[in-house]
Amino acid sequence: MTSGIWTTEYFTCPNCGIDYAATKEHHPTAHSGSFKCRVCKAEVHTWSDTYDLFDWKATNMTPLPVFGKKK
């Protein structure tokens, strides 16, 4: 059973800078999970608490410039 309270949380990939939004839902028991960037596969967020995150969506598909790498 959930509490019915949903919020939107925002995250940024620490590697390439893509922004994501996810829906956060509170639960009476602990949930755990993780989300990896769809572009570079870096870990964006992990959780283990009385909430779950789902419905991840990219909100900005423009990666940050990477200096020092040849294309």
C-alpha positions, 0 to 999 in steps of 0.5 A: 500500500502506498501513501498516494503522495507522488512528487517529481525529483530532478537529477543530473548525470555526474558524467555527461550532464544529462538532466532527468526527472523521476516520479517519487512515491512513498511506501510504508516499507523500504524499497531500493533501486538505482538508475543509470544514464541512458546516454553514458551508462554512469550511475545517476542515483541509487536509493534504499528508503521508504520510497521508490523512484520510477518513470525516469525521463530525460529533460535535457538531452544536451550533454555537457562538453567534454574537454581533453577528448578527441572525437 
